[in-house]
Amino acid sequence: MKKISHSSWNLRKSYGHVIVRTGSHCPVNGLWQPAESTDEPLFVFEGSIMPTHAGGSAEWMLVATGRRLADSVPW
């Protein structure tokens, strides 16, 4: 498996949110939603390439991490 360096993540923190552009590697497992959109969030795995939205490039905002979701499960 190829190791992804942190410098290639192309992260931008804005008002406490993590935002990643289409085509960048996902920095963390979690639910991601297109910034400035009310569309349903989707789960993206760490290391995956961030997808397009509505046929074009988008900025994706982290809504919830996989850890938070796992912590909320009452198993």
C-alpha positions in Angstrom: 0.0 0.0 0.0 1.3 3.4 -0.9 1.9 5.8 2.0 0.3 9.2 1.5 2.3 12.1 2.9 0.5 14.8 4.9 1.8 17.5 2.6 -0.3 16.2 -0.3 -3.6 16.5 1.5 -4.3 20.1 0.3 -6.3 20.8 3.5 -7.9 24.2 4.2 -9.3 24.9 7.7 -12.0 27.5 7.6 -14.0 28.5 10.7 -13.0 25.2 12.4 -14.1 23.0 9.5 -11.9 20.7 7.4 -12.3 21.3 3.7 -10.8 19.2 0.9 -11.1 19.7 -2.8 -12.2 17.1 -5.4 -9.2 15.0 -6.6 -7.4 15.3 -3.3 -6.8 12.3 -1.0 -9.3 12.1 1.9 -7.4 12.8 5.2 -9.8 11.0 7.5 -12.7 8.5 7.4 -16.0 10.3 7.8 -19.1 11.9 6.4 -18.3 14.6 3.9 -20.8 17.1 2.4 -20.2 19.6 -0.4 -19.5 23.0 1.1 -22.3 25.4 0.6 -24.7 22.6 -0.2 -27.6 20.9 1.6 -27.1 17.6 -0.3 -26.9 14.4 1.8 -23.4 13.8 3.2 -21.5 10.7 2.0 -19.0 8.5 3.7 -15.4 8.6 2.3 -12.6 6.4 3.5 -9.2 7.9 4.5 -6.8 7.8 1.5 -9.6 7.7 -1.1 -9.8 10.4 -3.8 -12.5 13.0 -3.0 -15.3 12.6 -5.6 -16.8 15.1 -7.9 -20.2 16.7 -7.2 -22.9 17.5 -9.7 -20.5 16.6 -12.5 -17.8 19.0 -11.4 -15.1 19.9 -8.9 -16.2 20.7 -5.4 -14.9 21.6 -1.9 -15.9 18.9 0.6 -16.5 19.8 4.3 -16.1 17.1 7.0 -19.4 16.7 8.8 -18.5 13.8 11.2 -15.5 11.5 11.6 -15.7 7.8 11.7 -14.5 7.8 15.3 -17.4 9.9 16.4 -19.8 7.7 14.7 -18.2 4.6 16.2 -18.3 6.1 19.7 -22.0 6.8 19.3 -22.9 3.2 18.6 -24.2 1.6 21.9 -22.6 -1.9 21.3 
